[in-house]
Amino acid sequence: MSEQHEYDGIKYREEKSSPSVFRILFAVLAVWGVIYMGYYLLSGWSSQDEADAAKKARDSQKKSAHLAAETTGAGYDGSGHKVEAYVAVGKKLYGTLCVACHGENAKGGVGPDLTISKYKYGKSRLDLAKTISEGRPGGMPAFSSQVDKEQIEGLVEFVLTLK
């Protein structure tokens, strides 16, 4: 016999069990949750470990590039090419990519003066390469999609010759 109650004009009927659709969905969700926890939480997977490994790899690559730049003699880069060849490539690229903002004599305009001794983001080869390839906030666009690594090195060597 079904017992019905009325509270404030609302008829209430107590159900003995939930609809079968809800029970099936709940069971599927519970199984999925156990599999998820087992795979991602108990398998040792960690996005933080991957991020740390990637950062360590980038840091070691930067250090090796910095050491290579310091240990190579004047007039040569790490691959043995003459810097003068890079400067020539850089001068040509400067005329097409950079002159509009930094001016024909690199004294500035829209962009900053490149003949000064100290730059806001650093004047090392690595800093300049990062500035050219990735850009900087406030106006310096990224050129990594327009030029390759050797062309960036050429621009870096050319900018370092400016006085």
C-alpha positions in Angstrom: 0.0 0.0 0.0 1.4 3.4 -1.0 1.5 6.0 1.6 1.0 9.6 0.5 1.6 12.7 2.6 0.6 16.2 1.9 2.8 19.1 3.2 1.7 22.7 2.5 -0.5 21.5 -0.4 2.4 19.5 -2.0 1.7 15.8 -2.4 4.7 13.7 -1.5 5.2 10.1 -2.5 8.2 8.2 -1.1 10.0 6.2 -3.8 11.5 2.9 -2.8 14.3 3.0 -5.4 15.7 5.4 -8.0 15.0 5.0 -11.7 17.2 2.4 -13.3 18.7 4.9 -15.8 20.2 6.9 -13.0 21.6 3.8 -11.3 23.2 2.7 -14.6 24.7 6.1 -15.2 26.0 6.3 -11.6 27.7 2.8 -12.0 29.3 3.9 -15.3 30.6 7.1 -13.7 32.0 5.2 -10.7 33.8 2.7 -12.9 35.2 5.5 -15.1 36.4 7.3 -11.9 38.2 4.3 -10.6 39.9 3.7 -14.0 40.9 7.4 -14.2 42.4 7.4 -10.7 44.2 4.1 -11.3 45.7 5.3 -14.6 46.7 8.9 -13.8 47.1 9.0 -10.1 48.6 5.7 -9.3 50.8 5.2 -12.5 53.2 7.9 -11.5 52.2 10.2 -14.3 52.8 13.9 -13.4 52.6 16.9 -15.6 54.8 18.7 -13.1 57.6 16.1 -13.7 57.3 16.7 -17.4 57.4 20.4 -17.0 60.5 20.1 -14.7 62.3 17.9 -17.3 61.5 20.3 -20.1 62.7 23.2 -18.1 65.9 21.4 -17.2 66.5 20.6 -20.9 66.0 24.2 -21.9 68.3 25.4 -19.2 71.1 23.0 -20.2 70.6 24.0 -23.8 70.9 27.7 -22.9 74.1 27.0 -20.8 75.7 25.0 -23.6 74.9 27.8 -26.1 76.2 30.4 -23.7 79.4 28.4 -23.1 79.9 27.9 -26.9 79.5 31.6 -27.4 82.1 32.3 -24.7 84.6 29.7 -25.7 84.7 30.4 -29.4 87.4 32.8 -30.5 86.6 36.3 -31.8 85.7 36.2 -35.5 84.1 32.7 -35.3 80.9 31.2 -34.1 80.3 27.6 -32.8 80.2 26.1 -36.3 83.4 27.7 -37.5 81.8 30.2 -39.9 83.2 33.6 -40.0 81.2 36.3 -38.2 81.7 38.7 -41.1 79.4 36.5 -43.2 76.8 36.6 -40.5 77.2 40.3 -40.2 76.6 40.7 -44.0 73.5 38.6 -43.8 72.3 40.5 -40.7 72.9 43.9 -42.4 70.8 42.9 -45.4 68.0 41.6 -43.1 68.2 44.7 -41.0 67.5 46.8 -44.1 64.4 44.8 -44.8 63.0 43.9 -41.4 64.3 46.4 -38.8 65.0 49.7 -40.5 61.3 50.8 -40.4 61.3 50.9 -36.5 64.9 51.3 -35.5 65.9 53.7 -38.3 68.5 53.5 -41.1 71.4 54.4 -38.7 69.9 52.3 -35.8 69.5 55.4 -33.7 65.9 54.6 -33.0 62.5 55.9 -34.1 59.5 53.8 -33.3 61.9 51.2 -31.8 64.7 52.0 -29.4 68.3 53.1 -30.2 70.4 50.0 -31.0 73.7 51.8 -30.7 73.6 52.3 -27.0 75.8 50.1 -24.7 73.0 48.6 -22.6 69.6 47.2 -23.7 66.5 46.9 -21.6 66.4 43.1 -22.1 70.1 42.5 -22.2 72.8 42.7 -24.9 74.2 39.2 -24.9 73.9 37.0 -28.0 71.3 34.8 -26.3 69.2 37.8 -25.1 69.3 39.4 -28.6 68.4 36.1 -30.3 65.4 35.7 -27.9 64.3 39.3 -28.5 64.4 38.9 -32.3 62.8 35.5 -32.4 60.1 35.8 -29.6 59.6 39.6 -29.6 59.2 41.8 -26.5 56.1 43.4 -24.9 55.5 47.0 -26.0 56.1 46.8 -29.7 58.9 44.4 -30.7 57.3 41.8 -32.9 58.5 38.2 -33.0 60.3 37.2 -36.2 60.7 33.5 -35.6 58.1 32.7 -38.3 59.8 35.0 -40.9 63.5 34.1 -40.5 65.5 31.0 -39.6 68.1 30.5 -36.9 71.0 31.4 -39.1 69.3 34.6 -40.1 68.6 35.4 -36.5 72.3 34.8 -35.7 73.2 37.2 -38.6 70.9 39.9 -37.1 72.4 39.3 -33.7 76.0 39.7 -35.0 75.1 42.8 -37.0 73.4 44.4 -34.0 76.5 43.7 -31.9 78.6 45.6 -34.4 76.5 48.8 -34.1 78.1 51.6 -32.1 
